[in-house]
Amino acid sequence: MPIIHYLNVGDGDCSIIQHGSGRVTVIDVSKARRSTEAQKLSEAIAKANYNQKVYPDNPIEYMRDRGINSVFRFILTHPDMDHMDGLADLFAEFSPPNFWDTKNNCDKSSDDWDYSPYRKEDWDFYESLRSGSSSITRLCYHSGQQPLDFWHDDGLSVLAPTTQLVADANDKQDWNDSSYVLLYQGPNGRKAVFPGDSHDASWEHILATHASSIGKIDLLVAPHHGRHSDRDFGFLDVLQPKLTLFGNASSEHLAYDAWSSRSLPIITNNQGGSLVIDFENEHGLVYCTNEKFARDRIGDKTFYEPAHKAWFCDALGKNA
């Protein structure tokens, strides 16, 4: 049952992997609020246009609605608040016993939270996780370190950061190149890369060290939500992803040209809403929660999949 979900969570990130082992990994989170705080969406309005950014999904409700009732590990790619928005509620709801973190020294405790879209309680909860004061197991992996054998069943490996990248990020107080970059390989050999907000230094390391593992992958979550970010996109020539998923940055900030010039297909959260990729199906079926986008993209070939609560909108093609 390897299924990947890339949630429409506004300006943040949240990916979910349902592993063949039955375990669930959540990578980053945003807009996670328990039901008393949750934004109630209007499906009729949401389906009427592509402006899906204004109708984000709540990760807690999204998982509950799809029968996901436990989370085995939560991975925070790096300590930016748009990647841990709702962290305290997520852990209160699902109690994941394992937490992956990088050894960063980021400190937001003295920030002014009064006018922030984020909550200090999420930052405080993160500090409790990384301090070891909670009962949750904190794990810090770097490139070149193999996770414990137990993780191998779930197909995850760490491409970045290195200890030096984290040290450099700590010195600069710039956390993008301290991001986890994770390779997920399903039991049938399909591959997906989850890169957080990784920047050029991370990709220089990955291409020098892991190029043989990441060529011609099936799925890429675009780094830094798909923003230009004044970066080198040469890594796309190696990855050559069959499909890339973009987040919700404003269109003028998205690096469409880097993909279109290489004839690499993309789908954005703003188009499709939340996206579901069935890594178990031999054709790698792709679903979206926005019916209008699915119908405009593939016409009458679309169909509704009740298990995902989403509409068929694409396929990765048979696995090589």
C-alpha positions as CSV (number, residue, x, y, z in Angstrom):
1,M,0.0,0.0,0.0
2,P,2.7,2.6,-0.7
3,I,0.6,5.8,-1.1
4,I,2.0,9.4,-1.1
5,H,-0.1,12.4,-0.2
6,Y,1.1,16.0,-0.9
7,L,-1.3,18.2,0.9
8,N,-2.6,21.6,0.0
9,V,-1.6,23.6,3.1
10,G,-1.3,27.1,1.9
11,D,2.2,28.5,2.0
12,G,3.7,25.6,4.0
13,D,4.6,22.0,3.3
14,C,3.1,18.6,4.4
15,S,3.7,15.2,2.8
16,I,2.4,11.9,4.0
17,I,3.7,8.4,3.1
18,Q,1.6,5.4,3.8
19,H,4.3,2.6,3.7
20,G,3.8,-1.0,2.6
21,S,4.7,-1.9,6.2
22,G,1.5,-0.2,7.4
23,R,3.5,2.6,9.1
24,V,2.9,6.2,8.3
25,T,5.5,9.0,7.9
26,V,4.6,12.7,8.0
27,I,7.2,15.1,6.5
28,D,6.6,18.7,7.7
29,V,3.2,20.1,8.6
30,S,1.3,23.3,8.1
31,K,-2.3,24.4,8.9
32,A,-2.7,21.5,11.4
33,R,-5.4,22.5,13.9
34,R,-7.6,20.3,16.0
35,S,-11.2,20.5,15.0
36,T,-12.1,23.4,17.3
37,E,-9.7,25.6,15.4
38,A,-10.0,24.0,12.0
39,Q,-11.1,26.1,9.0
40,K,-14.2,24.5,7.5
41,L,-14.0,24.4,3.8
42,S,-16.8,25.0,1.2
43,E,-16.4,22.2,-1.3
44,A,-18.8,23.8,-3.7
45,I,-16.7,27.0,-3.9
46,A,-13.4,25.1,-3.9
47,K,-14.4,23.0,-6.9
48,A,-15.5,26.0,-8.9
49,N,-12.0,27.3,-9.7
50,Y,-8.3,26.5,-9.4
51,N,-7.6,29.0,-6.6
52,Q,-7.1,26.1,-4.2
53,K,-4.6,28.0,-2.1
54,V,-7.4,29.8,-0.3
55,Y,-9.0,26.4,0.6
56,P,-6.2,24.6,2.4
57,D,-6.6,21.1,3.9
58,N,-6.1,20.6,7.6
59,P,-3.7,17.6,7.9
60,I,-5.3,16.3,11.0
61,E,-8.8,16.2,9.4
62,Y,-7.4,15.0,6.1
63,M,-5.8,12.0,7.7
64,R,-8.8,11.1,9.9
65,D,-11.1,11.4,6.9
66,R,-9.0,8.8,5.0
67,G,-8.7,6.3,7.9
68,I,-5.1,7.3,8.9
69,N,-5.3,7.0,12.7
70,S,-1.7,6.7,13.7
71,V,1.7,8.2,12.7
72,F,4.9,6.3,13.2
73,R,7.4,9.1,12.6
74,F,7.3,12.8,12.0
75,I,10.2,14.3,10.0
76,L,10.9,18.0,10.3
77,T,13.0,19.0,7.3
78,H,14.3,22.2,8.9
79,P,13.1,24.7,11.6
80,D,11.0,27.2,9.6
81,M,7.6,27.8,11.0
82,D,5.8,27.1,7.7
83,H,7.0,23.5,8.1
84,M,5.9,23.1,11.7
85,D,2.6,25.0,11.8
86,G,0.3,22.9,14.0
87,L,3.1,20.7,15.3
88,A,1.8,20.5,18.9
89,D,-1.7,19.6,17.7
90,L,-0.4,17.0,15.3
91,F,1.5,15.2,18.1
92,A,-1.5,15.6,20.5
93,E,-3.7,13.9,18.0
94,F,-1.5,11.1,16.7
95,S,1.3,10.7,19.2
96,P,4.0,9.7,16.8
97,P,6.8,8.0,18.8
98,N,9.6,9.0,16.6
99,F,10.8,12.5,15.5
100,W,13.5,13.2,12.9
101,D,15.4,16.5,13.4
102,T,18.6,18.1,12.3
103,K,21.1,19.3,14.8
104,N,20.3,23.0,14.2
105,N,20.7,25.8,16.8
106,C,17.8,27.9,15.6
107,D,16.2,29.9,18.4
108,K,12.9,31.6,17.8
109,S,11.9,31.8,21.5
110,S,12.3,35.6,21.6
111,D,10.5,36.3,18.4
112,D,7.4,38.6,18.4
113,W,4.5,36.3,18.0
114,D,1.7,38.8,18.4
115,Y,1.3,39.5,14.7
116,S,2.6,36.2,13.4
117,P,0.4,33.7,11.5
118,Y,2.2,31.0,13.5
119,R,1.9,30.0,17.1
120,K,4.5,30.2,19.8
121,E,3.1,27.0,21.3
122,D,4.3,25.1,18.2
123,W,7.8,26.5,18.6
124,D,7.8,25.7,22.3
125,F,6.7,22.1,21.6
126,Y,9.5,21.8,19.0
127,E,12.0,22.9,21.6
128,S,10.7,20.3,24.0
129,L,11.2,17.6,21.3
130,R,14.7,18.6,20.4
131,S,15.8,19.0,24.0
132,G,14.9,15.4,24.8
133,S,12.6,16.4,27.6
134,S,9.7,14.5,26.1
135,S,9.2,10.8,25.8
136,I,9.4,10.9,22.0
137,T,12.5,9.5,20.5
138,R,14.5,12.2,18.7
139,L,16.7,10.9,15.8
140,C,19.2,13.0,13.9
141,Y,20.5,11.5,10.7
142,H,22.9,13.0,8.2
143,S,24.0,12.0,4.7
144,G,26.2,8.9,4.8
145,Q,24.5,7.6,8.0
146,Q,22.2,4.7,7.4
147,P,19.1,4.9,9.5
148,L,18.5,1.9,11.8
149,D,17.7,-1.4,10.1
150,F,14.1,-0.9,11.3
151,W,13.7,2.0,9.0
152,H,14.8,0.1,5.9
153,D,11.4,-1.6,5.7
154,D,10.0,1.8,4.9
155,G,12.3,2.7,2.0
156,L,13.7,6.0,3.4
157,S,17.3,7.1,3.0
158,V,19.0,10.5,3.8
159,L,20.6,12.4,0.9
160,A,21.3,15.6,2.9
161,P,22.2,17.4,5.0
162,T,25.8,16.6,5.9
163,T,27.2,17.6,9.3
164,Q,29.1,20.4,7.5
165,L,25.9,21.7,5.9
166,V,24.2,21.9,9.3
167,A,27.3,23.6,10.8
168,D,27.3,26.1,8.0
169,A,23.6,26.8,8.4
170,N,24.1,27.3,12.1
171,D,26.8,29.8,11.5
172,K,24.8,31.7,8.9
173,Q,21.5,31.3,10.7
174,D,20.0,30.3,7.3
175,W,18.3,27.0,7.6
176,N,17.6,26.0,3.9
177,D,20.7,24.0,3.4
178,S,20.2,22.3,6.8
179,S,17.1,20.7,5.3
180,Y,16.6,17.0,5.1
181,V,16.5,15.7,1.5
182,L,14.9,12.3,1.6
183,L,14.8,9.6,-1.0
184,Y,11.8,7.2,-0.7
185,Q,11.9,4.0,-2.7
186,G,8.8,1.9,-2.8
187,P,8.9,-1.9,-2.8
188,N,8.4,-1.9,-6.6
189,G,11.4,0.4,-7.2
190,R,9.5,3.6,-7.7
191,K,11.3,6.6,-6.3
192,A,10.3,9.9,-4.8
193,V,12.5,12.8,-3.4
194,F,11.3,15.1,-0.6
195,P,13.8,18.0,-0.5
196,G,12.4,20.5,2.1
197,D,13.8,23.9,1.3
198,S,17.3,22.7,0.3
199,H,19.4,25.0,-1.8
200,D,22.5,24.9,-4.0
201,A,25.0,23.6,-1.4
202,S,22.8,20.6,-0.6
203,W,22.3,19.7,-4.3
204,E,26.1,20.0,-5.0
205,H,26.6,17.4,-2.3
206,I,23.8,15.2,-3.5
207,L,24.9,15.2,-7.1
208,A,28.5,14.5,-6.1
209,T,27.6,11.7,-3.7
210,H,24.2,10.2,-4.6
211,A,23.7,10.8,-8.3
212,S,23.4,7.1,-9.1
213,S,20.5,6.8,-6.7
214,I,18.4,9.7,-8.0
215,G,18.5,9.5,-11.8
216,K,15.1,9.4,-13.6
217,I,12.9,9.4,-10.5
218,D,9.2,9.1,-10.5
219,L,8.2,11.9,-8.2
220,L,9.8,15.1,-6.9
221,V,8.4,17.6,-4.4
222,A,9.8,20.9,-5.7
223,P,12.5,22.3,-3.4
224,H,11.3,25.4,-1.5
225,H,7.7,25.0,-2.6
226,G,8.9,25.5,-6.3
227,R,10.1,29.0,-5.8
228,H,12.9,30.5,-8.0
229,S,15.0,31.2,-4.9
230,D,17.9,32.3,-7.1
231,R,19.0,28.8,-7.4
232,D,20.8,26.5,-9.9
233,F,18.3,24.0,-11.4
234,G,20.9,21.7,-12.9
235,F,19.8,18.9,-10.5
236,L,16.7,18.5,-12.7
237,D,18.9,17.2,-15.5
238,V,19.9,14.3,-13.3
239,L,16.6,13.6,-11.5
240,Q,14.4,14.0,-14.7
241,P,11.3,13.5,-12.6
242,K,8.2,12.0,-14.3
243,L,6.1,14.4,-12.2
244,T,6.9,17.4,-9.9
245,L,4.6,18.7,-7.3
246,F,4.6,22.5,-6.6
247,G,3.4,24.2,-3.5
248,N,1.5,27.4,-3.2
249,A,3.9,30.3,-3.7
250,S,2.7,33.2,-5.8
251,S,3.0,32.5,-9.5
252,E,5.5,35.2,-10.1
253,H,7.8,33.5,-7.6
254,L,7.5,30.0,-9.0
255,A,10.2,28.5,-11.3
256,Y,8.0,27.2,-14.1
257,D,10.6,27.9,-16.7
258,A,13.1,25.5,-15.1
259,W,10.7,22.7,-15.6
260,S,9.0,23.7,-18.9
261,S,12.4,24.2,-20.6
262,R,13.1,20.6,-19.8
263,S,9.6,19.4,-20.8
264,L,9.1,18.1,-17.2
265,P,5.4,18.0,-16.1
266,I,4.2,19.6,-12.9
267,I,1.0,19.9,-10.9
268,T,0.6,22.7,-8.3
269,N,-1.4,22.6,-5.1
270,N,-3.1,25.8,-6.4
271,Q,-4.4,23.8,-9.3
272,G,-5.2,20.3,-7.9
273,G,-5.6,20.9,-4.2
274,S,-4.2,18.0,-2.3
275,L,-2.5,15.3,-4.4
276,V,-2.4,11.6,-4.0
277,I,0.1,9.3,-5.8
278,D,-0.5,5.5,-5.8
279,F,3.0,4.0,-5.9
280,E,1.5,0.5,-5.7
281,N,-0.5,0.7,-8.9
282,E,1.6,-0.4,-11.9
283,H,0.7,2.8,-13.7
284,G,1.4,5.1,-10.8
285,L,-2.0,6.8,-10.7
286,V,-2.2,10.4,-9.6
287,Y,-5.3,11.9,-8.0
288,C,-6.3,15.4,-6.9
289,T,-9.0,16.7,-4.6
290,N,-10.2,19.4,-7.1
291,E,-12.6,17.8,-9.5
292,K,-12.6,20.7,-11.9
293,F,-8.9,20.5,-12.4
294,A,-9.1,16.8,-13.0
295,R,-11.8,17.2,-15.6
296,D,-10.1,20.0,-17.4
297,R,-6.8,18.0,-17.4
298,I,-8.0,14.7,-18.7
299,G,-11.7,15.1,-19.5
300,D,-14.1,12.1,-19.1
301,K,-11.2,9.8,-18.3
302,T,-11.3,11.0,-14.8
303,F,-13.1,9.1,-12.0
304,Y,-13.5,9.5,-8.3
305,E,-11.6,7.2,-5.9
306,P,-13.5,7.0,-2.6
307,A,-10.5,5.7,-0.7
308,H,-8.5,8.8,-1.5
309,K,-11.5,11.2,-1.7
310,A,-9.9,12.5,-4.9
311,W,-10.2,12.5,-8.6
312,F,-7.9,10.7,-11.1
313,C,-5.9,13.3,-13.0
314,D,-2.7,11.8,-14.3
315,A,-0.4,8.7,-14.3
316,L,3.3,8.3,-13.9
317,G,3.4,5.4,-16.4
318,K,4.6,1.9,-15.9
319,N,7.6,1.5,-13.8
320,A,10.8,0.8,-15.8
